[in-house]
Amino acid sequence: MSDCIFCKIISKDIPTDLLYEDDVCVIFPDIKPIAKTHLLIISKKHIPTIADMEDGDEKIVGHMVKQAKEIAKEKGLTGYKLQFNVGKDGGQEVFHIHLHLISNQG
């Protein structure tokens, strides 16, 4: 998607402080953090919302959750929230699936 900010970050058209990258996702700090640690885990595949997932996309979402667990462990977080916002009414602001990792630790 040419107008998607997360696609532009993934393609490196918009620079960011990437903490992790693999073939499936990237992780970086949220620019409007709501806690001491607030990271975004972004799918490299453009899927607008969880409600738009297709068969096979559960592997992407599962991988995102696993990478959230790994980076939380790396950062020494013993407690955190993982949150997907789904659709405008669910608080989603950028329509490209992303997982929030939020903790008051860090």
Secondary structure, 3 states (H helix, E strand, C coil): CCCCHHHHHHCCCCCCCCCEECCCEEEEECCCCCCCEEEEEEECCCCCCHHHCCCCHHHHHHHHHHHHHHHHHHCCCCCCEEECCCCHHHCCCCCCCEEEEEECCC
